[in-house]
Amino acid sequence: MRLTNFLLFYKHHKKVPGLLYEGKNRIVHKITEKMKHRAVRDMLTQQRNIQLLSKPYLTEEQEFGHMRDSGKEWEQFQERRRKRQESRALPPHTTTEQHLEHLNHTKAWE
């Protein structure tokens, strides 16, 4: 009985020549109700998105000049961005001699 449970627990794929999911002898997954509901839900979401995008949020009168005051915000954004890039700047270039200079403190003149 335990052997039967063990053998039935794992799903065995039939041996097919070539790739399992492509070609003439592929394994075809069965379409479940959950898959159908998910596909319908995705299509409704896409339809709703297209419907929302087809209608503009602002009228042409409202749209005219609505970005007039955003110049200050853009300058502030650019300033914060420049400061961030400066803080991430690379360390200054150094030579190998400068890196190994601490090894020379024991050398003495003859």
Sequence and secondary structure as in RCSB ss.txt:
>XXXX:A:sequence
MRLTNFLLFYKHHKKVPGLLYEGKNRIVHKITEKMKHRAVRDMLTQQRNIQLLSKPYLTEEQEFGHMRDSGKEWE
QFQERRRKRQESRALPPHTTTEQHLEHLNHTKAWE
>XXXX:A:secstr
 HHHHHHHHS      SS SSSSTT       HHHHHHHHHHHHHHHHHHHHHHS SS HHHHTTTTTTHHHHHH
HHHHHHHHHHHHT       HHHHSGGGGGG    
